[in-house]
Amino acid sequence: MSVPRILRCHPGIGPRVQGKAIAASDNFSVRYDLDYRRGIFGRPGHALHGVSYVGFILVLNAAKGGVASAWMLQELVTIGKAPLALVLNDANPVLVQGAAFANLPLVDRFAIDVTGAIATGDELIVDPQAGEVHILGAA
């Protein structure tokens, strides 16, 4: 089955961006999964453990975590250690609030499992206002 070239989702937040994807079917906690000092996934149990996320579009299943997620996204942007965008099957309100505060693009609520439709290395355009993710080239 071929992957659709445009994946539609709920309209998101933040500016339109283009970049390479890092994808996994794991859930995502800004506070517990990321080692922001080194710019890598730091939790040993995460599928992306040891992988740098800085400047990449993260494609993951669902957001997890509490209020620390919101301020941590702003901190990542401030120190230059943020992902380029977040593409999730499901984002919680706290993560959405943090992404809005940080002006970090975030989209979610696709009709398909986005972690199976996008592979690490795919070139993407994330257009939150249009509610679209464009797959420009396969990994």
N, C-alpha and C positions, 0 to 999 in steps of 0.2 A: 504494500500500500504506500502510495506516495504521500509525502507531507504537504499539506496546503501551503501555498506561498504567502498567504495572509491569514493570520489567526486573529479572530475577533474576540473581544472581551468587554467587560464593563469599562466605561470610560474611567481613566485613572487620573493621576496627578503628576505634576512636574513637566519639564520640557521634553521635546522629542530628542532622542539620542540615537546614535548608531555605534555599534561595536560588536565584539566577539562574545559569544555566550559561554558560560560555564554552567553545566546542567547536572542535576542529580534529583532523584525522587525523594530525598530526605526532606524533613521539615527544617525550619530555619529560625534560630534565635540570634539576634544581633549580639546580645550580651554574652551568651554562653558558647556559641559556635565560633565566634571570630576572635582571633588574637590581633587586636587592633594595633599593637606595637609593631608587630612583624608583618601585618597585612596579609595574613593567611587564615585559613580555617584551622583553628587550634584544638577543637575538641576531638580526642582520639577516636570516638565512636562515629563521627560523621563521615559520610561517603567521600567528602572532599577534603578530609584531613590533610594538612600540609600544602594545599593548593592556594596560590595567591588569588585573591578576589579583587584586588585594587584595579580599577579601570575596566572591569569586565561586567557584562550584564549577567546577573545571577538568575538562573531559572531553577526554582525549587518548588516543593509541594505547598506547604502551609507555614504561615508565621506562627511562632510560639513565643511566649515570654510576656512580661509585664511592662510596667511603666519605664523601666530602664532602657527598653528598646527605643523609645522615642528620643530621649536625650542622647543616646549613643549614636544614632544616625547623624545627628547634627555634629557631634564631636568628630566622627569619621570624616565628614565633609570638611570641617574646619582644619583638621590635621593632614588632609590630602590622602587619606587611607580609605576612601569610600569606594563601593562598587559604582559602576556607571549607571545602573538601573536595577530594579527588582521586578522580576516576572514570576508571579506565584499563582498556583491554583486557587489559593485562598489566603487573604491577608486579614489579620485581626485589626480592630479599630485603633489600637495603640500604635501598631506599626504604621498604619496609614497616617496617623497624626504626626508621627516622627518623620516620615518621608515628606509630608507637606511642610513641616517646620524646616527641614533641611533642604527643601527644593530638589529632592531626589526622585527621579521618575519611578513610579510604581504602577503596575497594572495587575489585575487578577480577575477571577471568575470567567474562565474560558468554557466553551461548550465541550472541550476535550481535555484530556490530561496533558497539560503543556510540557510536563517533564518527559513525556514519551514522544512528543512532536518536535522538540528542539534538542539538538545534541551539542555537547561541548565542541567549540570551534566554529559553530554556525555563525555567520555574519547576520546581524539583526538590525532592524530599525524598530525602536519602541516609540510609538506615537500615542501617549496617554490620552490626549484630548480626543482623538479619533476612536480610541478603544481598539487599537490594532497593533499587532506585532508582525512585521514583514520579515520573512526569511529570504535573505538575498542570495546566500550561497551556502551549500552544505559543507560540513566539516570534512 
